[in-house]
């Protein structure tokens, strides 16, 4: 049974979150070689996310254990984007990420839609997001010869 909660991150959490983020994204970086990968972010960028005025950076806990992070931000006009969601490799495939997303969605009461992108060939990500109401927009973005992003959207109340 998943026991997930999220809590607003503080600047003092940045180092631990960066460590988890790097561990979570290392396998994807090894596959795709994306130079914009969250694996390559530094402490300053994590702190910037935590302090971003039009966003919220959350710590993800499973059974009181810090196991991931989630960054959401406003695009404008009630549109929000999930900029990052990550969970330690040993906690993946347990529904923790999808539960954390749902919790964050509940906190952003002004949202009319949500957007997320992910590598098009990551079937587990697709299943995760579809399970919680996201649908394929059909939009694709080529990052490099190994990485194509798929964009999904969720309309609130739709």
Residue frames as qw, qx, qy, qz and C-alpha x, y, z in Angstrom:
[[0.000, 0.889, 0.459, 0.000, 0.00, 0.00, 0.00],
 [0.405, 0.411, -0.014, 0.817, 1.39, 3.37, -1.03],
 [0.335, -0.811, -0.372, 0.302, 1.46, 5.97, 1.70],
 [0.479, 0.325, 0.155, 0.801, 2.52, 9.09, -0.20],
 [0.120, -0.908, -0.296, 0.273, 2.61, 12.66, 0.96],
 [0.513, 0.503, 0.054, 0.694, 4.15, 15.82, -0.41],
 [0.395, -0.789, -0.215, 0.417, 5.56, 18.78, 1.46],
 [0.313, 0.941, -0.075, 0.106, 6.85, 22.13, 0.20],
 [0.815, 0.047, -0.130, 0.563, 10.62, 22.05, -0.19],
 [0.231, -0.954, 0.054, 0.184, 12.85, 24.67, 1.40],
 [0.398, 0.805, -0.433, 0.074, 16.26, 25.88, 0.23],
 [0.348, -0.566, 0.722, -0.192, 17.86, 23.76, 2.97],
 [0.846, 0.102, 0.501, -0.153, 16.39, 20.65, 1.24],
 [0.559, 0.737, -0.253, -0.283, 18.10, 21.39, -2.08],
 [0.024, 0.579, -0.813, -0.058, 21.22, 19.30, -1.56],
 [0.470, 0.004, 0.861, -0.195, 19.29, 16.15, -0.64],
 [0.667, 0.580, 0.312, -0.348, 16.80, 16.70, -3.49],
 [0.377, 0.745, -0.478, -0.272, 19.63, 17.19, -5.97],
 [0.186, -0.361, 0.914, -0.007, 21.17, 13.89, -4.88],
 [0.575, 0.287, 0.723, -0.252, 17.84, 12.07, -5.35],
 [0.555, 0.737, 0.014, -0.385, 17.27, 13.83, -8.69],
 [0.195, 0.658, -0.690, -0.230, 20.67, 12.77, -10.00],
 [0.314, -0.134, 0.937, -0.080, 20.15, 9.18, -8.90],
 [0.592, 0.470, 0.556, -0.346, 16.71, 9.12, -10.53],
 [0.545, 0.785, -0.033, -0.291, 17.79, 10.67, -13.85],
 [0.245, -0.596, 0.706, 0.295, 21.21, 9.00, -14.29],
 [0.558, 0.136, 0.803, 0.160, 19.82, 5.96, -16.15],
 [0.476, 0.792, 0.375, -0.068, 17.93, 8.24, -18.56],
 [0.034, 0.894, -0.339, -0.292, 20.97, 10.43, -19.11],
 [0.429, -0.348, 0.787, 0.276, 22.99, 7.33, -19.93],
 [0.554, 0.427, 0.707, 0.108, 20.40, 6.33, -22.56],
 [0.353, 0.860, 0.363, 0.063, 19.64, 9.70, -24.16],
 [0.578, -0.018, 0.057, 0.814, 22.73, 11.85, -23.59],
 [0.017, 0.868, 0.373, 0.328, 20.47, 14.89, -23.21],
 [0.427, 0.196, -0.271, 0.840, 22.55, 17.94, -22.29],
 [0.335, -0.444, 0.037, -0.830, 19.45, 19.52, -20.66],
 [0.663, -0.261, -0.701, -0.015, 18.91, 16.47, -18.46],
 [0.536, -0.775, 0.037, -0.334, 17.93, 17.03, -14.82],
 [0.917, -0.188, -0.098, 0.336, 20.88, 14.73, -14.07],
 [0.573, 0.302, -0.044, 0.760, 23.19, 17.61, -15.01],
 [0.215, -0.872, -0.147, -0.414, 21.49, 20.29, -12.88],
 [0.420, 0.215, -0.546, 0.692, 23.39, 21.90, -10.04],
 [0.257, -0.449, -0.667, 0.537, 22.50, 23.07, -6.56],
 [0.048, 0.247, 0.010, -0.968, 21.82, 26.62, -7.76],
 [0.356, -0.096, -0.591, -0.718, 19.18, 25.44, -10.23],
 [0.411, -0.400, -0.817, 0.059, 17.41, 23.35, -7.57],
 [0.179, -0.424, -0.434, 0.774, 17.37, 26.30, -5.17],
 [0.159, 0.108, -0.278, -0.941, 16.03, 28.49, -7.99],
 [0.406, -0.274, -0.762, -0.424, 13.19, 26.01, -8.51],
 [0.367, -0.450, -0.714, 0.392, 12.40, 25.96, -4.80],
 [0.121, -0.473, -0.242, 0.838, 12.33, 29.76, -4.70],
 [0.044, 0.205, 0.589, 0.780, 10.53, 30.27, -8.05],
 [0.259, 0.145, 0.378, -0.877, 7.57, 32.59, -7.33],
 [0.674, 0.194, -0.180, -0.689, 5.24, 31.06, -9.96],
 [0.695, 0.136, -0.697, -0.112, 5.92, 27.50, -8.97],
 [0.713, -0.530, 0.319, -0.330, 6.01, 25.00, -6.17],
 [0.479, 0.400, -0.776, 0.091, 8.73, 22.47, -5.43],
 [0.812, -0.408, 0.113, -0.403, 7.64, 19.53, -3.30],
 [0.055, -0.387, 0.913, -0.117, 9.45, 16.78, -1.46],
 [0.805, -0.062, -0.397, -0.436, 7.85, 13.37, -2.01],
 [0.273, -0.378, 0.801, -0.377, 7.64, 10.96, 0.91],
 [0.762, -0.082, -0.552, -0.330, 6.59, 7.33, 0.97],
 [0.802, -0.449, -0.378, 0.109, 5.93, 6.01, 4.46],
 [0.389, -0.907, 0.053, 0.152, 7.77, 9.05, 5.87],
 [0.680, -0.228, 0.379, 0.584, 10.90, 8.37, 3.76],
 [0.239, 0.787, -0.176, -0.541, 12.04, 11.18, 1.47],
 [0.683, 0.051, 0.672, 0.281, 12.18, 9.45, -1.91],
 [0.432, 0.449, 0.528, 0.577, 11.62, 12.09, -4.58],
 [0.045, -0.428, -0.099, 0.897, 10.78, 15.57, -5.77],
 [0.289, 0.647, 0.664, 0.239, 8.14, 17.34, -7.81],
 [0.119, -0.346, 0.021, 0.930, 8.32, 20.79, -9.39],
 [0.252, 0.674, 0.666, 0.195, 5.19, 22.42, -10.83],
 [0.153, -0.330, -0.015, 0.931, 4.77, 25.91, -12.22],
 [0.401, 0.718, 0.411, -0.393, 2.24, 28.22, -13.82],
 [0.442, 0.206, 0.523, 0.699, 2.30, 28.81, -17.55],
 [0.150, 0.116, 0.000, -0.982, -0.46, 31.42, -17.24],
 [0.581, -0.022, -0.266, -0.769, -4.25, 31.56, -17.61],
 [0.824, -0.213, 0.322, -0.416, -4.78, 28.60, -15.29],
 [0.892, 0.335, -0.303, 0.031, -2.36, 26.39, -17.21],
 [0.530, -0.696, 0.484, -0.031, 0.24, 24.53, -15.16],
 [0.717, 0.465, -0.520, -0.003, 3.20, 22.37, -16.09],
 [0.868, -0.449, 0.182, 0.103, 4.84, 19.53, -14.23],
 [0.275, 0.853, -0.444, -0.026, 8.44, 20.50, -14.79],
 [0.273, 0.393, -0.858, 0.185, 9.97, 17.61, -12.89],
 [0.841, -0.353, 0.166, -0.376, 8.81, 14.52, -11.11],
 [0.535, 0.433, -0.714, 0.131, 11.35, 12.01, -9.89],
 [0.840, -0.456, 0.154, -0.249, 11.59, 9.13, -7.47],
 [0.279, -0.583, 0.761, 0.062, 14.61, 7.16, -6.31],
 [0.479, 0.260, -0.752, -0.371, 15.18, 4.11, -8.53],
 [0.158, -0.033, -0.957, 0.240, 14.42, 1.70, -5.68],
 [0.265, 0.378, 0.580, -0.671, 11.02, 3.40, -5.15],
 [0.347, 0.279, -0.412, -0.795, 9.97, 3.53, -8.82],
 [0.455, -0.060, -0.778, -0.429, 7.06, 1.55, -10.30],
 [0.163, -0.285, -0.838, 0.436, 5.05, 1.73, -7.06],
 [0.062, -0.763, -0.568, -0.300, 2.63, 4.52, -8.02],
 [0.414, -0.560, -0.264, 0.668, 4.44, 7.10, -5.89],
 [0.182, -0.079, 0.284, 0.938, 5.00, 9.61, -8.70],
 [0.187, -0.451, -0.626, -0.608, 1.39, 9.50, -9.92],
 [0.431, -0.685, -0.563, 0.169, 0.07, 9.88, -6.37],
 [0.371, -0.425, -0.094, 0.820, 2.37, 12.85, -5.76],
 [0.045, 0.161, 0.446, 0.879, 1.15, 14.49, -8.98],
 [0.319, -0.609, -0.651, -0.322, -2.48, 14.07, -7.90],
 [0.457, -0.632, -0.405, 0.477, -1.67, 15.60, -4.50],
 [0.266, -0.241, 0.128, 0.925, 0.00, 18.60, -6.16],
 [0.079, -0.372, -0.599, -0.705, -2.92, 19.03, -8.55],
 [0.377, -0.688, -0.620, 0.011, -5.29, 19.21, -5.57],
 [0.415, -0.548, -0.211, 0.695, -3.21, 22.03, -4.05],
 [0.107, -0.139, 0.323, 0.930, -3.28, 24.18, -7.20],
 [0.296, 0.543, 0.718, -0.320, -6.98, 25.04, -7.14],
 [0.291, 0.717, -0.046, -0.632, -6.72, 27.69, -9.89],
 [0.163, -0.269, 0.815, 0.487, -5.52, 25.15, -12.46],
 [0.734, 0.392, 0.113, -0.544, -7.70, 24.51, -15.50],
 [0.911, 0.370, -0.180, 0.001, -5.13, 22.33, -17.27],
 [0.585, -0.622, 0.484, 0.194, -1.85, 20.54, -16.67],
 [0.713, 0.621, -0.321, -0.055, 0.96, 19.64, -19.06],
 [0.657, -0.527, 0.519, 0.149, 3.80, 17.15, -18.77],
 [0.672, 0.604, -0.398, -0.159, 6.43, 15.88, -21.18],
 [0.701, -0.412, 0.582, 0.026, 8.55, 12.75, -21.15],
 [0.017, -0.382, 0.803, 0.457, 10.61, 10.57, -23.52],
 [0.713, 0.170, -0.216, -0.645, 8.17, 9.10, -26.03],
 [0.661, 0.180, -0.724, -0.077, 9.66, 5.62, -25.67],
 [0.017, -0.166, 0.782, -0.600, 9.15, 5.46, -21.86],
 [0.462, -0.332, -0.704, -0.426, 6.06, 3.24, -21.76],
 [0.418, -0.417, -0.684, 0.428, 5.90, 3.21, -17.94],
 [0.043, -0.225, -0.157, 0.961, 5.72, 7.01, -17.88],
 [0.335, -0.118, -0.495, -0.793, 2.93, 7.00, -20.46],
 [0.505, -0.378, -0.769, -0.098, 0.94, 4.46, -18.45],
 [0.319, -0.333, -0.530, 0.712, 1.52, 6.40, -15.24],
 [0.081, 0.176, 0.004, -0.981, 0.23, 9.67, -16.68],
 [0.414, -0.176, -0.615, -0.647, -2.67, 8.14, -18.58],
 [0.419, -0.346, -0.815, 0.200, -3.77, 6.36, -15.39],
 [0.178, -0.511, -0.458, 0.705, -4.27, 9.75, -13.70],
 [0.307, 0.793, 0.455, -0.266, -6.10, 11.40, -16.59],
 [0.045, -0.654, 0.381, 0.652, -3.45, 12.78, -18.94],
 [0.780, 0.490, 0.388, 0.003, -3.93, 12.42, -22.69],
 [0.579, -0.057, 0.405, 0.705, -1.54, 12.65, -25.61],
 [0.209, 0.768, 0.073, -0.601, -1.61, 16.06, -27.32],
 [0.803, 0.520, 0.231, 0.178, 0.17, 14.62, -30.35],
 [0.138, 0.943, -0.291, 0.080, 2.94, 17.19, -29.93],
 [0.921, -0.120, 0.016, 0.371, 6.51, 15.88, -30.16],
 [0.038, 0.956, -0.291, -0.029, 9.83, 17.63, -29.72],
 [0.900, 0.221, -0.193, 0.321, 13.09, 16.18, -31.01],
 [0.452, -0.860, 0.201, 0.130, 15.89, 16.85, -28.52],
 [0.082, -0.616, 0.723, 0.303, 18.62, 14.79, -30.16],
 [0.527, 0.251, -0.701, -0.409, 18.97, 11.66, -32.31],
 [0.291, -0.061, -0.932, 0.206, 18.07, 9.46, -29.30],
 [0.021, -0.389, -0.670, 0.631, 15.43, 11.56, -27.51],
 [0.191, -0.391, -0.458, -0.775, 11.97, 12.65, -28.59],
 [0.125, 0.117, 0.637, -0.752, 9.63, 14.16, -26.00],
 [0.186, -0.509, -0.751, -0.377, 5.89, 13.46, -25.96],
 [0.133, -0.138, 0.283, -0.940, 3.57, 16.11, -24.52],
 [0.267, -0.462, -0.844, -0.056, 0.51, 15.11, -22.52],
 [0.182, -0.291, 0.099, -0.934, -2.24, 17.27, -21.07],
 [0.177, -0.436, -0.856, 0.216, -4.97, 16.99, -18.47],
 [0.203, -0.452, -0.191, -0.847, -8.00, 19.26, -18.55],
 [0.009, 0.106, 0.760, -0.641, -9.49, 19.83, -15.10],
 [0.453, 0.387, 0.462, -0.657, -13.20, 19.19, -15.04],
 [0.507, 0.480, -0.397, -0.596, -13.01, 17.99, -18.63]]
